[in-house]
Amino acid sequence: MNTLLIIQIFITLALIGVILLQRSEGGALGMGGGGNSSSMFTARGTSNLLTRITTVLAVLFMGNCLLMTVITSHSINNQTKVVSQNPSQQ
């Protein structure tokens, strides 16, 4: 569980960093000026790359959240079963 929490922290920091690197939609509309717009070094190409990275990080973030929830729920259910099966503790 601690490993997943550390992974979650790294994903969160990476997601924050990638979002802060992106330009606003209004500022990127007039940029690009001629040439091949599919190149990674143009404003549009960089924007597409950052959008894809953001999407991947967001999916990883949500997947890790769900995984941690399932693991926590499973461990709580196991602890409840152990307590209810041992009446001498009560």
N, CA, C and O atoms as CSV, one atom per row, in Angstrom:
chain,resi,resn,atom,element,x,y,z
A,1,MET,N,N,0.823,-1.194,0.000
A,1,MET,CA,C,0.000,0.000,0.000
A,1,MET,C,C,0.869,1.261,0.000
A,1,MET,O,O,0.544,2.243,-0.668
A,2,ASN,N,N,1.974,1.231,0.751
A,2,ASN,CA,C,2.867,2.395,0.771
A,2,ASN,C,C,3.478,2.642,-0.598
A,2,ASN,O,O,3.687,3.790,-0.990
A,3,THR,N,N,3.763,1.577,-1.320
A,3,THR,CA,C,4.323,1.716,-2.667
A,3,THR,C,C,3.339,2.426,-3.581
A,3,THR,O,O,3.727,3.306,-4.350
A,4,LEU,N,N,2.066,2.049,-3.500
A,4,LEU,CA,C,1.060,2.702,-4.334
A,4,LEU,C,C,0.891,4.170,-3.959
A,4,LEU,O,O,0.637,5.010,-4.822
A,5,LEU,N,N,1.030,4.474,-2.687
A,5,LEU,CA,C,0.917,5.865,-2.246
A,5,LEU,C,C,2.083,6.703,-2.774
A,5,LEU,O,O,1.889,7.848,-3.183
A,6,ILE,N,N,3.275,6.144,-2.766
A,6,ILE,CA,C,4.440,6.854,-3.312
A,6,ILE,C,C,4.283,7.056,-4.816
A,6,ILE,O,O,4.596,8.126,-5.338
A,7,ILE,N,N,3.796,6.026,-5.512
A,7,ILE,CA,C,3.543,6.143,-6.955
A,7,ILE,C,C,2.504,7.236,-7.207
A,7,ILE,O,O,2.630,8.014,-8.153
A,8,GLN,N,N,1.479,7.291,-6.358
A,8,GLN,CA,C,0.426,8.308,-6.500
A,8,GLN,C,C,1.006,9.712,-6.352
A,8,GLN,O,O,0.620,10.625,-7.082
A,9,ILE,N,N,1.917,9.881,-5.423
A,9,ILE,CA,C,2.548,11.196,-5.224
A,9,ILE,C,C,3.350,11.591,-6.457
A,9,ILE,O,O,3.275,12.738,-6.897
A,10,PHE,N,N,4.123,10.655,-7.024
A,10,PHE,CA,C,4.903,10.969,-8.223
A,10,PHE,C,C,4.002,11.291,-9.409
A,10,PHE,O,O,4.283,12.221,-10.165
A,11,ILE,N,N,2.921,10.531,-9.579
A,11,ILE,CA,C,1.984,10.801,-10.675
A,11,ILE,C,C,1.363,12.185,-10.496
A,11,ILE,O,O,1.223,12.935,-11.462
A,12,THR,N,N,0.991,12.521,-9.264
A,12,THR,CA,C,0.380,13.822,-8.985
A,12,THR,C,C,1.335,14.964,-9.307
A,12,THR,O,O,0.946,15.943,-9.943
A,13,LEU,N,N,2.581,14.840,-8.870
A,13,LEU,CA,C,3.565,15.898,-9.152
A,13,LEU,C,C,3.831,16.032,-10.654
A,13,LEU,O,O,3.959,17.143,-11.168
A,14,ALA,N,N,3.913,14.901,-11.349
A,14,ALA,CA,C,4.116,14.942,-12.801
A,14,ALA,C,C,2.920,15.577,-13.498
A,14,ALA,O,O,3.089,16.356,-14.436
A,15,LEU,N,N,1.721,15.252,-13.049
A,15,LEU,CA,C,0.507,15.810,-13.640
A,15,LEU,C,C,0.451,17.326,-13.426
A,15,LEU,O,O,0.098,18.068,-14.343
A,16,ILE,N,N,0.792,17.780,-12.243
A,16,ILE,CA,C,0.817,19.219,-11.964
A,16,ILE,C,C,1.839,19.908,-12.868
A,16,ILE,O,O,1.556,20.960,-13.441
A,17,GLY,N,N,3.032,19.310,-12.994
A,17,GLY,CA,C,4.071,19.899,-13.828
A,17,GLY,C,C,3.679,19.994,-15.289
A,17,GLY,O,O,3.916,21.016,-15.934
A,18,VAL,N,N,3.076,18.932,-15.818
A,18,VAL,CA,C,2.680,18.928,-17.233
A,18,VAL,C,C,1.564,19.935,-17.474
A,18,VAL,O,O,1.559,20.613,-18.502
A,19,ILE,N,N,0.629,20.044,-16.554
A,19,ILE,CA,C,-0.457,21.015,-16.715
A,19,ILE,C,C,0.085,22.439,-16.685
A,19,ILE,O,O,-0.370,23.290,-17.449
A,20,LEU,N,N,1.054,22.706,-15.809
A,20,LEU,CA,C,1.622,24.055,-15.745
A,20,LEU,C,C,2.450,24.398,-16.978
A,20,LEU,O,O,2.608,25.577,-17.296
A,21,LEU,N,N,2.979,23.400,-17.677
A,21,LEU,CA,C,3.748,23.650,-18.895
A,21,LEU,C,C,2.871,24.022,-20.091
A,21,LEU,O,O,3.353,24.629,-21.047
A,22,GLN,N,N,1.601,23.667,-20.041
A,22,GLN,CA,C,0.717,23.905,-21.180
A,22,GLN,C,C,0.331,25.371,-21.270
A,22,GLN,O,O,0.209,26.071,-20.265
A,23,ARG,N,N,0.142,25.810,-22.507
A,23,ARG,CA,C,-0.333,27.170,-22.741
A,23,ARG,C,C,-1.853,27.164,-22.709
A,23,ARG,O,O,-2.490,26.125,-22.881
A,24,SER,N,N,-2.417,28.336,-22.489
A,24,SER,CA,C,-3.877,28.435,-22.518
A,24,SER,C,C,-4.350,28.290,-23.959
A,24,SER,O,O,-3.588,28.535,-24.895
A,25,GLU,N,N,-5.594,27.896,-24.135
A,25,GLU,CA,C,-6.146,27.714,-25.480
A,25,GLU,C,C,-6.158,29.020,-26.263
A,25,GLU,O,O,-5.891,29.009,-27.465
A,26,GLY,N,N,-6.452,30.116,-25.633
A,26,GLY,CA,C,-6.508,31.400,-26.325
A,26,GLY,C,C,-5.157,31.826,-26.865
A,26,GLY,O,O,-5.091,32.399,-27.953
A,27,GLY,N,N,-4.080,31.568,-26.144
A,27,GLY,CA,C,-2.760,31.978,-26.572
A,27,GLY,C,C,-2.193,31.092,-27.661
A,27,GLY,O,O,-1.327,31.533,-28.416
A,28,ALA,N,N,-2.648,29.871,-27.764
A,28,ALA,CA,C,-2.086,28.938,-28.737
A,28,ALA,C,C,-2.783,28.992,-30.082
A,28,ALA,O,O,-2.301,28.381,-31.036
A,29,LEU,N,N,-3.901,29.701,-30.199
A,29,LEU,CA,C,-4.652,29.688,-31.447
A,29,LEU,C,C,-3.914,30.412,-32.568
A,29,LEU,O,O,-3.950,29.956,-33.711
A,30,GLY,N,N,-3.258,31.507,-32.279
A,30,GLY,CA,C,-2.597,32.272,-33.324
A,30,GLY,C,C,-1.155,31.872,-33.551
A,30,GLY,O,O,-0.499,32.432,-34.430
A,31,MET,N,N,-0.645,30.932,-32.798
A,31,MET,CA,C,0.763,30.547,-32.889
A,31,MET,C,C,0.947,29.517,-34.001
A,31,MET,O,O,-0.025,28.946,-34.496
A,32,GLY,N,N,2.166,29.293,-34.379
A,32,GLY,CA,C,2.454,28.198,-35.295
A,32,GLY,C,C,3.029,28.659,-36.605
A,32,GLY,O,O,3.885,27.968,-37.156
A,33,GLY,N,N,2.621,29.758,-37.125
A,33,GLY,CA,C,3.077,30.386,-38.347
A,33,GLY,C,C,3.706,29.518,-39.405
A,33,GLY,O,O,4.928,29.367,-39.381
A,34,GLY,N,N,2.992,28.949,-40.309
A,34,GLY,CA,C,3.527,28.258,-41.477
A,34,GLY,C,C,4.323,27.010,-41.167
A,34,GLY,O,O,4.591,26.695,-40.008
A,35,GLY,N,N,4.696,26.307,-42.220
A,35,GLY,CA,C,5.488,25.091,-42.046
A,35,GLY,C,C,4.619,23.890,-41.709
A,35,GLY,O,O,3.391,23.939,-41.780
A,36,ASN,N,N,5.295,22.817,-41.343
A,36,ASN,CA,C,4.616,21.565,-41.043
A,36,ASN,C,C,4.080,21.621,-39.611
A,36,ASN,O,O,4.862,21.668,-38.661
A,37,SER,N,N,2.767,21.617,-39.450
A,37,SER,CA,C,2.187,21.750,-38.116
A,37,SER,C,C,2.200,20.439,-37.340
A,37,SER,O,O,1.871,20.430,-36.154
A,38,SER,N,N,2.570,19.331,-37.979
A,38,SER,CA,C,2.600,18.060,-37.258
A,38,SER,C,C,3.950,17.823,-36.593
A,38,SER,O,O,4.131,16.816,-35.908
A,39,SER,N,N,4.888,18.726,-36.781
A,39,SER,CA,C,6.199,18.594,-36.162
A,39,SER,C,C,6.095,18.780,-34.657
A,39,SER,O,O,5.253,19.536,-34.172
A,40,MET,N,N,6.952,18.088,-33.925
A,40,MET,CA,C,6.907,18.178,-32.473
A,40,MET,C,C,7.414,19.525,-31.973
A,40,MET,O,O,7.119,19.909,-30.841
A,41,PHE,N,N,8.167,20.246,-32.790
A,41,PHE,CA,C,8.790,21.474,-32.333
A,41,PHE,C,C,7.951,22.710,-32.618
A,41,PHE,O,O,8.382,23.820,-32.306
A,42,THR,N,N,6.790,22.559,-33.188
A,42,THR,CA,C,5.904,23.702,-33.364
A,42,THR,C,C,5.023,23.815,-32.129
A,42,THR,O,O,4.972,22.908,-31.298
A,43,ALA,N,N,4.337,24.932,-32.027
A,43,ALA,CA,C,3.462,25.144,-30.867
A,43,ALA,C,C,2.357,24.096,-30.820
A,43,ALA,O,O,2.020,23.593,-29.749
A,44,ARG,N,N,1.795,23.768,-31.979
A,44,ARG,CA,C,0.705,22.791,-32.021
A,44,ARG,C,C,1.221,21.391,-31.689
A,44,ARG,O,O,0.563,20.647,-30.962
A,45,GLY,N,N,2.389,21.029,-32.213
A,45,GLY,CA,C,2.948,19.713,-31.922
A,45,GLY,C,C,3.279,19.538,-30.456
A,45,GLY,O,O,3.036,18.476,-29.884
A,46,THR,N,N,3.828,20.564,-29.847
A,46,THR,CA,C,4.128,20.513,-28.415
A,46,THR,C,C,2.846,20.439,-27.607
A,46,THR,O,O,2.771,19.721,-26.610
A,47,SER,N,N,1.839,21.184,-28.040
A,47,SER,CA,C,0.551,21.166,-27.354
A,47,SER,C,C,-0.070,19.776,-27.415
A,47,SER,O,O,-0.598,19.288,-26.416
A,48,ASN,N,N,-0.012,19.136,-28.581
A,48,ASN,CA,C,-0.557,17.786,-28.717
A,48,ASN,C,C,0.199,16.798,-27.841
A,48,ASN,O,O,-0.413,15.927,-27.222
A,49,LEU,N,N,1.516,16.919,-27.780
A,49,LEU,CA,C,2.321,16.024,-26.951
A,49,LEU,C,C,1.973,16.206,-25.476
A,49,LEU,O,O,1.794,15.224,-24.756
A,50,LEU,N,N,1.876,17.449,-25.026
A,50,LEU,CA,C,1.536,17.700,-23.630
A,50,LEU,C,C,0.121,17.235,-23.303
A,50,LEU,O,O,-0.139,16.768,-22.195
A,51,THR,N,N,-0.797,17.363,-24.268
A,51,THR,CA,C,-2.161,16.882,-24.056
A,51,THR,C,C,-2.180,15.371,-23.905
A,51,THR,O,O,-2.887,14.839,-23.048
A,52,ARG,N,N,-1.414,14.679,-24.727
A,52,ARG,CA,C,-1.354,13.209,-24.624
A,52,ARG,C,C,-0.722,12.769,-23.310
A,52,ARG,O,O,-1.200,11.832,-22.671
A,53,ILE,N,N,0.346,13.439,-22.906
A,53,ILE,CA,C,0.995,13.105,-21.631
A,53,ILE,C,C,0.031,13.355,-20.470
A,53,ILE,O,O,-0.034,12.561,-19.532
A,54,THR,N,N,-0.718,14.463,-20.535
A,54,THR,CA,C,-1.697,14.762,-19.491
A,54,THR,C,C,-2.767,13.685,-19.425
A,54,THR,O,O,-3.172,13.271,-18.338
A,55,THR,N,N,-3.227,13.229,-20.585
A,55,THR,CA,C,-4.250,12.186,-20.628
A,55,THR,C,C,-3.731,10.893,-20.011
A,55,THR,O,O,-4.432,10.255,-19.225
A,56,VAL,N,N,-2.513,10.505,-20.361
A,56,VAL,CA,C,-1.936,9.272,-19.811
A,56,VAL,C,C,-1.765,9.379,-18.302
A,56,VAL,O,O,-2.098,8.447,-17.570
A,57,LEU,N,N,-1.250,10.508,-17.837
A,57,LEU,CA,C,-1.068,10.690,-16.396
A,57,LEU,C,C,-2.406,10.709,-15.657
A,57,LEU,O,O,-2.506,10.184,-14.548
A,58,ALA,N,N,-3.431,11.308,-16.261
A,58,ALA,CA,C,-4.752,11.339,-15.628
A,58,ALA,C,C,-5.341,9.932,-15.522
A,58,ALA,O,O,-5.949,9.588,-14.508
A,59,VAL,N,N,-5.162,9.121,-16.565
A,59,VAL,CA,C,-5.645,7.736,-16.527
A,59,VAL,C,C,-4.885,6.942,-15.467
A,59,VAL,O,O,-5.491,6.171,-14.722
A,60,LEU,N,N,-3.575,7.121,-15.391
A,60,LEU,CA,C,-2.787,6.449,-14.355
A,60,LEU,C,C,-3.209,6.887,-12.961
A,60,LEU,O,O,-3.287,6.072,-12.042
A,61,PHE,N,N,-3.483,8.186,-12.807
A,61,PHE,CA,C,-3.915,8.721,-11.518
A,61,PHE,C,C,-5.229,8.077,-11.076
A,61,PHE,O,O,-5.354,7.613,-9.943
A,62,MET,N,N,-6.202,8.056,-11.983
A,62,MET,CA,C,-7.507,7.481,-11.643
A,62,MET,C,C,-7.403,5.976,-11.404
A,62,MET,O,O,-8.026,5.453,-10.480
A,63,GLY,N,N,-6.627,5.280,-12.225
A,63,GLY,CA,C,-6.450,3.841,-12.038
A,63,GLY,C,C,-5.797,3.515,-10.708
A,63,GLY,O,O,-6.196,2.571,-10.027
A,64,ASN,N,N,-4.796,4.296,-10.340
A,64,ASN,CA,C,-4.118,4.077,-9.062
A,64,ASN,C,C,-5.058,4.380,-7.895
A,64,ASN,O,O,-5.025,3.683,-6.880
A,65,CYS,N,N,-5.895,5.413,-8.028
A,65,CYS,CA,C,-6.887,5.718,-6.987
A,65,CYS,C,C,-7.846,4.545,-6.811
A,65,CYS,O,O,-8.128,4.136,-5.685
A,66,LEU,N,N,-8.343,4.008,-7.906
A,66,LEU,CA,C,-9.271,2.876,-7.831
A,66,LEU,C,C,-8.594,1.649,-7.230
A,66,LEU,O,O,-9.193,0.945,-6.417
A,67,LEU,N,N,-7.361,1.394,-7.622
A,67,LEU,CA,C,-6.630,0.250,-7.082
A,67,LEU,C,C,-6.418,0.380,-5.579
A,67,LEU,O,O,-6.592,-0.587,-4.838
A,68,MET,N,N,-6.043,1.569,-5.130
A,68,MET,CA,C,-5.853,1.774,-3.690
A,68,MET,C,C,-7.172,1.619,-2.933
A,68,MET,O,O,-7.188,1.103,-1.816
A,69,THR,N,N,-8.277,2.064,-3.536
A,69,THR,CA,C,-9.586,1.920,-2.900
A,69,THR,C,C,-9.971,0.463,-2.764
A,69,THR,O,O,-10.463,0.044,-1.716
A,70,VAL,N,N,-9.751,-0.312,-3.811
A,70,VAL,CA,C,-10.087,-1.735,-3.771
A,70,VAL,C,C,-9.234,-2.458,-2.733
A,70,VAL,O,O,-9.751,-3.275,-1.971
A,71,ILE,N,N,-7.955,-2.173,-2.696
A,71,ILE,CA,C,-7.067,-2.829,-1.734
A,71,ILE,C,C,-7.451,-2.457,-0.304
A,71,ILE,O,O,-7.486,-3.317,0.576
A,72,THR,N,N,-7.738,-1.184,-0.073
A,72,THR,CA,C,-8.133,-0.743,1.266
A,72,THR,C,C,-9.461,-1.376,1.677
A,72,THR,O,O,-9.613,-1.828,2.812
A,73,SER,N,N,-10.409,-1.407,0.763
A,73,SER,CA,C,-11.707,-2.015,1.049
A,73,SER,C,C,-11.554,-3.497,1.370
A,73,SER,O,O,-12.190,-4.012,2.289
A,74,HIS,N,N,-10.716,-4.167,0.615
A,74,HIS,CA,C,-10.489,-5.593,0.833
A,74,HIS,C,C,-9.839,-5.849,2.193
A,74,HIS,O,O,-10.219,-6.791,2.888
A,75,SER,N,N,-8.870,-5.030,2.578
A,75,SER,CA,C,-8.201,-5.237,3.861
A,75,SER,C,C,-9.125,-4.896,5.032
A,75,SER,O,O,-9.043,-5.535,6.081
A,76,ILE,N,N,-9.998,-3.908,4.871
A,76,ILE,CA,C,-10.955,-3.578,5.933
A,76,ILE,C,C,-11.957,-4.717,6.104
A,76,ILE,O,O,-12.306,-5.067,7.231
A,77,ASN,N,N,-12.421,-5.299,4.998
A,77,ASN,CA,C,-13.347,-6.427,5.078
A,77,ASN,C,C,-12.699,-7.616,5.760
A,77,ASN,O,O,-13.355,-8.303,6.544
A,78,ASN,N,N,-11.445,-7.877,5.489
A,78,ASN,CA,C,-10.739,-8.988,6.132
A,78,ASN,C,C,-10.584,-8.751,7.628
A,78,ASN,O,O,-10.731,-9.683,8.419
A,79,GLN,N,N,-10.288,-7.517,8.025
A,79,GLN,CA,C,-10.155,-7.212,9.444
A,79,GLN,C,C,-11.494,-7.360,10.161
A,79,GLN,O,O,-11.537,-7.833,11.297
A,80,THR,N,N,-12.585,-6.962,9.513
A,80,THR,CA,C,-13.910,-7.088,10.106
A,80,THR,C,C,-14.275,-8.552,10.297
A,80,THR,O,O,-14.862,-8.911,11.318
A,81,LYS,N,N,-13.937,-9.402,9.332
A,81,LYS,CA,C,-14.230,-10.833,9.441
A,81,LYS,C,C,-13.446,-11.467,10.580
A,81,LYS,O,O,-13.978,-12.315,11.296
A,82,VAL,N,N,-12.208,-11.076,10.756
A,82,VAL,CA,C,-11.376,-11.634,11.820
A,82,VAL,C,C,-11.947,-11.250,13.179
A,82,VAL,O,O,-12.007,-12.087,14.079
A,83,VAL,N,N,-12.365,-10.005,13.339
A,83,VAL,CA,C,-12.923,-9.542,14.609
A,83,VAL,C,C,-14.245,-10.253,14.893
A,83,VAL,O,O,-14.483,-10.663,16.029
A,84,SER,N,N,-15.105,-10.408,13.895
A,84,SER,CA,C,-16.403,-11.041,14.121
A,84,SER,C,C,-16.280,-12.548,14.350
A,84,SER,O,O,-17.167,-13.136,14.968
A,85,GLN,N,N,-15.226,-13.181,13.882
A,85,GLN,CA,C,-15.043,-14.632,14.068
A,85,GLN,C,C,-14.411,-14.954,15.405
A,85,GLN,O,O,-14.423,-16.116,15.810
A,86,ASN,N,N,-13.858,-13.975,16.110
A,86,ASN,CA,C,-13.192,-14.218,17.374
A,86,ASN,C,C,-13.987,-13.565,18.518
A,86,ASN,O,O,-13.696,-12.427,18.886
A,87,PRO,N,N,-14.993,-14.269,19.090
A,87,PRO,CA,C,-15.856,-13.662,20.091
A,87,PRO,C,C,-15.160,-13.460,21.439
A,87,PRO,O,O,-15.682,-12.725,22.276
A,88,SER,N,N,-14.024,-14.072,21.676
A,88,SER,CA,C,-13.350,-13.914,22.966
A,88,SER,C,C,-12.775,-12.509,23.128
A,88,SER,O,O,-12.493,-12.090,24.251
A,89,GLN,N,N,-12.598,-11.783,22.045
A,89,GLN,CA,C,-12.069,-10.418,22.092
A,89,GLN,C,C,-13.116,-9.430,22.589
A,89,GLN,O,O,-12.757,-8.360,23.079
A,90,GLN,N,N,-14.395,-9.757,22.477
A,90,GLN,CA,C,-15.459,-8.815,22.802
A,90,GLN,C,C,-15.839,-8.842,24.220
A,90,GLN,O,O,-16.726,-8.097,24.635
